[in-house]
Amino acid sequence: MIKYNPTDDTDHLKWLHIMISNIKATIEGAYHGIYNKYIQCYLDEFSYRFNRRFSKKPMLDHLLECCVRAPYKKFAELCI
């Protein structure tokens, strides 16, 4: 694990600002606004997409594989 040292980088909040602006652009572009009730779901989706941004495997294939391997959940247990 790489440890971040803010004294090595004078602009240490640059990536935080980039991430916040990317999240805002994604939410405004895809959903045209958000409901506070579902904000964690929006952030979870953004995190999933961000973490897979360099993956060569098609997203749909990966998502289907995750769905098949994931444990069963009832509808009430989902992030809805």
N, C-alpha and C positions, 0 to 999 in steps of 0.2 A: 504494500500500500504506500502510495506517495503522500507524504505529509506536506501540507501547504504552509508556507511561511510568508505572511503578508509583508514583511520587511524586504523581501526579495523583489516584490512587485509593487510599484507605487500605485498602480491602478488595480488594486486587488478586488474591487467590486465590479469590475468590467463584466465578468462572466455572469455574475448575479443579475446585472441589469439586462444582459443579452437574454438570459433565460426567462426573466419576467416579461420582457417584450415579446419573446417567441410564444409564451403561453397566452398572453393577451391576444396576439395576432391569430393564433390557432382557434381560440374560443370565439373571437369575433367573426373570423372567416367561416368557420364550420357551423357554429351554432347561433350566430348573430345575437349573442348575449347568453347569460347563464342564470340558473336558479340557485340560490344559496343552498337549497336542499341537496343538490347534486354536485356541488363543487368538488368534493373528493373524487367522484367518478370522473369528472373532467380532468383533474390533475393526474389520476391514475392512468387514463388513456394517453395523456401527453407524455408521461414518464415512460410508458411502454413504447410508444413510437420513438421517443428520443433515444432510448437505450438500444433500439434496433436500427438506428439510422444508417449504420455501415454494414448491416447484415446482407449477405448475398442471397439468402433464401427468400423467396416471395413471402410477403406478409400473410397472405391468406393461407398458404400452406402451413406456415408456422402457427398461426392462430388455430387452425383446425387440429393440428397436432397437440397443442396445449389444451384444447377443449376435450380431446379424447383422453388425455393423460390425467386431467384434473379430477379430483374427487367430486362425487355427485353433490350438488347443493339444491335445496328446495328454493322455490321462487322467492319466498320471504327472506332468505339468507343472502340474496344477491344485493348488489349496491343500487337498489331502486327505492 
